[in-house]
């Protein structure tokens, strides 16, 4: 994962959920904004501490999470 260092986990922050660079902004929050139609530029304007690579890291993290085999019983 190219942007792995941008996604952090801390059991004392946001219930241990994946966050962006130790900020209290969860990966899910960024993904929800994108899914809701916000552009990367809008998100960056609303959260000045974010960098474009942070948004890419969230997308990359999500893609990695859904890349698992599905076992189907026959």
N, CA, C and O atoms as a GROMACS GRO file, in nm:
protein
  296
    1UNK      N    1   0.085  -0.118   0.000
    1UNK     CA    2   0.000   0.000   0.000
    1UNK      C    3   0.090   0.124   0.000
    1UNK      O    4   0.171   0.143   0.090
    2UNK      N    5   0.074   0.204  -0.099
    2UNK     CA    6   0.159   0.321  -0.120
    2UNK      C    7   0.143   0.426  -0.011
    2UNK      O    8   0.241   0.490   0.027
    3UNK      N    9   0.024   0.445   0.039
    3UNK     CA   10  -0.004   0.552   0.136
    3UNK      C   11  -0.030   0.499   0.277
    3UNK      O   12  -0.096   0.566   0.356
    4UNK      N   13   0.019   0.383   0.308
    4UNK     CA   14  -0.012   0.318   0.436
    4UNK      C   15   0.024   0.404   0.557
    4UNK      O   16  -0.044   0.398   0.659
    5UNK      N   17   0.130   0.482   0.548
    5UNK     CA   18   0.173   0.561   0.664
    5UNK      C   19   0.076   0.674   0.697
    5UNK      O   20   0.086   0.732   0.805
    6UNK      N   21  -0.016   0.704   0.609
    6UNK     CA   22  -0.112   0.813   0.632
    6UNK      C   23  -0.236   0.765   0.708
    6UNK      O   24  -0.311   0.847   0.761
    7UNK      N   25  -0.256   0.635   0.716
    7UNK     CA   26  -0.370   0.579   0.788
    7UNK      C   27  -0.317   0.526   0.920
    7UNK      O   28  -0.229   0.440   0.924
    8UNK      N   29  -0.373   0.579   1.030
    8UNK     CA   30  -0.323   0.543   1.162
    8UNK      C   31  -0.433   0.480   1.247
    8UNK      O   32  -0.552   0.501   1.224
    9UNK      N   33  -0.390   0.402   1.345
    9UNK     CA   34  -0.480   0.333   1.436
    9UNK      C   35  -0.435   0.361   1.579
    9UNK      O   36  -0.317   0.344   1.611
   10UNK      N   37  -0.527   0.404   1.662
   10UNK     CA   38  -0.496   0.432   1.802
   10UNK      C   39  -0.617   0.391   1.884
   10UNK      O   40  -0.725   0.448   1.868
   11UNK      N   41  -0.601   0.293   1.973
   11UNK     CA   42  -0.717   0.248   2.051
   11UNK      C   43  -0.777   0.357   2.138
   11UNK      O   44  -0.892   0.344   2.183
   12UNK      N   45  -0.704   0.463   2.164
   12UNK     CA   46  -0.753   0.574   2.246
   12UNK      C   47  -0.820   0.684   2.164
   12UNK      O   48  -0.867   0.784   2.218
   13UNK      N   49  -0.825   0.665   2.033
   13UNK     CA   50  -0.881   0.767   1.945
   13UNK      C   51  -0.984   0.704   1.852
   13UNK      O   52  -0.956   0.606   1.783
   14UNK      N   53  -1.102   0.760   1.851
   14UNK     CA   54  -1.210   0.714   1.761
   14UNK      C   55  -1.234   0.563   1.773
   14UNK      O   56  -1.264   0.497   1.674
   15UNK      N   57  -1.220   0.511   1.893
   15UNK     CA   58  -1.245   0.369   1.915
   15UNK      C   59  -1.152   0.276   1.841
   15UNK      O   60  -1.187   0.161   1.815
   16UNK      N   61  -1.034   0.325   1.805
   16UNK     CA   62  -0.937   0.242   1.733
   16UNK      C   63  -0.963   0.231   1.584
   16UNK      O   64  -0.895   0.158   1.513
   17UNK      N   65  -1.062   0.304   1.536
   17UNK     CA   66  -1.094   0.300   1.392
   17UNK      C   67  -0.984   0.371   1.313
   17UNK      O   68  -0.916   0.459   1.366
   18UNK      N   69  -0.967   0.333   1.187
   18UNK     CA   70  -0.862   0.396   1.106
   18UNK      C   71  -0.889   0.545   1.086
   18UNK      O   72  -0.999   0.586   1.048
   19UNK      N   73  -0.785   0.625   1.112
   19UNK     CA   74  -0.794   0.771   1.100
   19UNK      C   75  -0.687   0.822   1.004
   19UNK      O   76  -0.596   0.749   0.965
   20UNK      N   77  -0.699   0.947   0.970
   20UNK     CA   78  -0.602   1.011   0.882
   20UNK      C   79  -0.496   1.079   0.968
   20UNK      O   80  -0.525   1.173   1.042
   21UNK      N   81  -0.374   1.032   0.957
   21UNK     CA   82  -0.255   1.091   1.021
   21UNK      C   83  -0.276   1.136   1.165
   21UNK      O   84  -0.240   1.248   1.201
   22UNK      N   85  -0.331   1.051   1.246
   22UNK     CA   86  -0.352   1.076   1.389
   22UNK      C   87  -0.450   1.188   1.419
   22UNK      O   88  -0.466   1.227   1.535
   23UNK      N   89  -0.517   1.241   1.317
   23UNK     CA   90  -0.623   1.338   1.342
   23UNK      C   91  -0.750   1.262   1.377
   23UNK      O   92  -0.760   1.142   1.350
   24UNK      N   93  -0.845   1.330   1.436
   24UNK     CA   94  -0.973   1.267   1.469
   24UNK      C   95  -1.069   1.275   1.349
   24UNK      O   96  -1.186   1.311   1.362
   25UNK      N   97  -1.017   1.239   1.235
   25UNK     CA   98  -1.096   1.229   1.112
   25UNK      C   99  -1.078   1.087   1.063
   25UNK      O  100  -0.970   1.046   1.020
   26UNK      N  101  -1.187   1.011   1.069
   26UNK     CA  102  -1.181   0.870   1.031
   26UNK      C  103  -1.178   0.854   0.880
   26UNK      O  104  -1.227   0.940   0.806
   27UNK      N  105  -1.120   0.745   0.837
   27UNK     CA  106  -1.122   0.709   0.695
   27UNK      C  107  -1.266   0.705   0.647
   27UNK      O  108  -1.298   0.752   0.538
   28UNK      N  109  -1.354   0.648   0.729
   28UNK     CA  110  -1.495   0.639   0.693
   28UNK      C  111  -1.557   0.776   0.670
   28UNK      O  112  -1.641   0.792   0.581
   29UNK      N  113  -1.516   0.876   0.747
   29UNK     CA  114  -1.570   1.011   0.729
   29UNK      C  115  -1.535   1.064   0.590
   29UNK      O  116  -1.620   1.121   0.521
   30UNK      N  117  -1.411   1.045   0.550
   30UNK     CA  118  -1.368   1.091   0.417
   30UNK      C  119  -1.443   1.015   0.309
   30UNK      O  120  -1.490   1.075   0.212
   31UNK      N  121  -1.455   0.884   0.324
   31UNK     CA  122  -1.527   0.804   0.225
   31UNK      C  123  -1.674   0.843   0.217
   31UNK      O  124  -1.731   0.848   0.108
   32UNK      N  125  -1.736   0.870   0.332
   32UNK     CA  126  -1.876   0.912   0.333
   32UNK      C  127  -1.893   1.045   0.260
   32UNK      O  128  -1.991   1.063   0.186
   33UNK      N  129  -1.801   1.136   0.279
   33UNK     CA  130  -1.810   1.265   0.209
   33UNK      C  131  -1.798   1.246   0.059
   33UNK      O  132  -1.874   1.305  -0.018
   34UNK      N  133  -1.704   1.163   0.017
   34UNK     CA  134  -1.688   1.136  -0.126
   34UNK      C  135  -1.813   1.067  -0.182
   34UNK      O  136  -1.860   1.102  -0.290
   35UNK      N  137  -1.865   0.969  -0.109
   35UNK     CA  138  -1.985   0.898  -0.154
   35UNK      C  139  -2.106   0.990  -0.159
   35UNK      O  140  -2.196   0.970  -0.240
   36UNK      N  141  -2.106   1.092  -0.075
   36UNK     CA  142  -2.215   1.188  -0.073
   36UNK      C  143  -2.205   1.293  -0.182
   36UNK      O  144  -2.292   1.380  -0.194
   37UNK      N  145  -2.099   1.287  -0.261
   37UNK     CA  146  -2.086   1.378  -0.374
   37UNK      C  147  -1.986   1.491  -0.355
   37UNK      O  148  -1.967   1.572  -0.446
   38UNK      N  149  -1.922   1.497  -0.240
   38UNK     CA  150  -1.821   1.602  -0.219
   38UNK      C  151  -1.700   1.572  -0.306
   38UNK      O  152  -1.661   1.457  -0.324
   39UNK      N  153  -1.641   1.676  -0.359
   39UNK     CA  154  -1.518   1.659  -0.436
   39UNK      C  155  -1.399   1.662  -0.342
   39UNK      O  156  -1.409   1.709  -0.228
   40UNK      N  157  -1.287   1.612  -0.390
   40UNK     CA  158  -1.165   1.618  -0.310
   40UNK      C  159  -1.132   1.762  -0.275
   40UNK      O  160  -1.087   1.790  -0.164
   41UNK      N  161  -1.152   1.852  -0.368
   41UNK     CA  162  -1.122   1.993  -0.345
   41UNK      C  163  -1.210   2.051  -0.233
   41UNK      O  164  -1.163   2.130  -0.152
   42UNK      N  165  -1.336   2.012  -0.230
   42UNK     CA  166  -1.426   2.059  -0.125
   42UNK      C  167  -1.383   2.006   0.012
   42UNK      O  168  -1.385   2.079   0.111
   43UNK      N  169  -1.345   1.880   0.016
   43UNK     CA  170  -1.301   1.820   0.142
   43UNK      C  171  -1.174   1.889   0.190
   43UNK      O  172  -1.161   1.920   0.308
   44UNK      N  173  -1.081   1.912   0.100
   44UNK     CA  174  -0.956   1.979   0.137
   44UNK      C  175  -0.982   2.121   0.187
   44UNK      O  176  -0.913   2.169   0.277
   45UNK      N  177  -1.079   2.188   0.129
   45UNK     CA  178  -1.112   2.324   0.174
   45UNK      C  179  -1.176   2.323   0.313
   45UNK      O  180  -1.153   2.413   0.393
   46UNK      N  181  -1.258   2.220   0.341
   46UNK     CA  182  -1.325   2.210   0.470
   46UNK      C  183  -1.232   2.163   0.582
   46UNK      O  184  -1.256   2.192   0.699
   47UNK      N  185  -1.128   2.091   0.546
   47UNK     CA  186  -1.034   2.036   0.644
   47UNK      C  187  -0.892   2.077   0.602
   47UNK      O  188  -0.823   1.999   0.538
   48UNK      N  189  -0.849   2.197   0.639
   48UNK     CA  190  -0.722   2.251   0.591
   48UNK      C  191  -0.599   2.168   0.629
   48UNK      O  192  -0.494   2.182   0.566
   49UNK      N  193  -0.611   2.084   0.730
   49UNK     CA  194  -0.496   2.000   0.769
   49UNK      C  195  -0.476   1.882   0.675
   49UNK      O  196  -0.371   1.818   0.676
   50UNK      N  197  -0.578   1.852   0.593
   50UNK     CA  198  -0.567   1.740   0.499
   50UNK      C  199  -0.482   1.777   0.379
   50UNK      O  200  -0.471   1.894   0.341
   51UNK      N  201  -0.421   1.675   0.323
   51UNK     CA  202  -0.344   1.688   0.199
   51UNK      C  203  -0.407   1.596   0.096
   51UNK      O  204  -0.472   1.497   0.131
   52UNK      N  205  -0.388   1.626  -0.032
   52UNK     CA  206  -0.446   1.539  -0.136
   52UNK      C  207  -0.409   1.392  -0.119
   52UNK      O  208  -0.491   1.304  -0.144
   53UNK      N  209  -0.288   1.365  -0.076
   53UNK     CA  210  -0.245   1.225  -0.057
   53UNK      C  211  -0.325   1.156   0.053
   53UNK      O  212  -0.337   1.034   0.053
   54UNK      N  213  -0.379   1.233   0.148
   54UNK     CA  214  -0.462   1.172   0.253
   54UNK      C  215  -0.590   1.114   0.194
   54UNK      O  216  -0.634   1.005   0.234
   55UNK      N  217  -0.649   1.185   0.101
   55UNK     CA  218  -0.772   1.136   0.038
   55UNK      C  219  -0.742   1.010  -0.044
   55UNK      O  220  -0.818   0.914  -0.041
   56UNK      N  221  -0.631   1.012  -0.116
   56UNK     CA  222  -0.591   0.893  -0.190
   56UNK      C  223  -0.565   0.776  -0.096
   56UNK      O  224  -0.600   0.662  -0.127
   57UNK      N  225  -0.505   0.804   0.018
   57UNK     CA  226  -0.479   0.698   0.116
   57UNK      C  227  -0.609   0.635   0.165
   57UNK      O  228  -0.616   0.514   0.183
   58UNK      N  229  -0.711   0.716   0.187
   58UNK     CA  230  -0.841   0.664   0.230
   58UNK      C  231  -0.901   0.573   0.124
   58UNK      O  232  -0.952   0.466   0.156
   59UNK      N  233  -0.893   0.614   0.001
   59UNK     CA  234  -0.945   0.531  -0.109
   59UNK      C  235  -0.865   0.402  -0.122
   59UNK      O  236  -0.922   0.295  -0.141
   60UNK      N  237  -0.736   0.413  -0.111
   60UNK     CA  238  -0.650   0.296  -0.121
   60UNK      C  239  -0.678   0.199  -0.006
   60UNK      O  240  -0.682   0.077  -0.026
   61UNK      N  241  -0.695   0.252   0.114
   61UNK     CA  242  -0.726   0.168   0.229
   61UNK      C  243  -0.858   0.095   0.208
   61UNK      O  244  -0.867  -0.025   0.233
   62UNK      N  245  -0.960   0.165   0.162
   62UNK     CA  246  -1.090   0.104   0.137
   62UNK      C  247  -1.081  -0.005   0.031
   62UNK      O  248  -1.140  -0.112   0.045
   63UNK      N  249  -1.006   0.021  -0.074
   63UNK     CA  250  -0.990  -0.078  -0.180
   63UNK      C  251  -0.923  -0.204  -0.128
   63UNK      O  252  -0.959  -0.316  -0.166
   64UNK      N  253  -0.826  -0.186  -0.040
   64UNK     CA  254  -0.756  -0.300   0.016
   64UNK      C  255  -0.849  -0.382   0.106
   64UNK      O  256  -0.838  -0.504   0.112
   65UNK      N  257  -0.939  -0.315   0.176
   65UNK     CA  258  -1.029  -0.384   0.268
   65UNK      C  259  -1.130  -0.473   0.197
   65UNK      O  260  -1.173  -0.574   0.252
   66UNK      N  261  -1.168  -0.438   0.077
   66UNK     CA  262  -1.267  -0.519   0.006
   66UNK      C  263  -1.203  -0.622  -0.086
   66UNK      O  264  -1.273  -0.696  -0.155
   67UNK      N  265  -1.072  -0.628  -0.086
   67UNK     CA  266  -1.000  -0.722  -0.172
   67UNK      C  267  -0.969  -0.849  -0.094
   67UNK      O  268  -0.855  -0.873  -0.053
   68UNK      N  269  -1.072  -0.930  -0.074
   68UNK     CA  270  -1.054  -1.056  -0.005
   68UNK      C  271  -1.136  -1.162  -0.077
   68UNK      O  272  -1.237  -1.132  -0.140
   69UNK      N  273  -1.094  -1.286  -0.066
   69UNK     CA  274  -1.168  -1.391  -0.134
   69UNK      C  275  -1.304  -1.415  -0.069
   69UNK      O  276  -1.320  -1.402   0.052
   70UNK      N  277  -1.398  -1.451  -0.150
   70UNK     CA  278  -1.532  -1.486  -0.101
   70UNK      C  279  -1.550  -1.635  -0.124
   70UNK      O  280  -1.546  -1.683  -0.238
   71UNK      N  281  -1.570  -1.707  -0.016
   71UNK     CA  282  -1.589  -1.850  -0.028
   71UNK      C  283  -1.737  -1.882  -0.041
   71UNK      O  284  -1.819  -1.841   0.041
   72UNK      N  285  -1.770  -1.955  -0.143
   72UNK     CA  286  -1.908  -1.991  -0.168
   72UNK      C  287  -1.922  -2.141  -0.152
   72UNK      O  288  -1.854  -2.219  -0.218
   73UNK      N  289  -2.012  -2.180  -0.064
   73UNK     CA  290  -2.033  -2.324  -0.041
   73UNK      C  291  -2.108  -2.386  -0.158
   73UNK      O  292  -2.197  -2.324  -0.216
   74UNK      N  293  -2.071  -2.508  -0.192
   74UNK     CA  294  -2.142  -2.578  -0.301
   74UNK      C  295  -2.212  -2.700  -0.250
   74UNK      O  296  -2.277  -2.771  -0.327
   0.00000   0.00000   0.00000
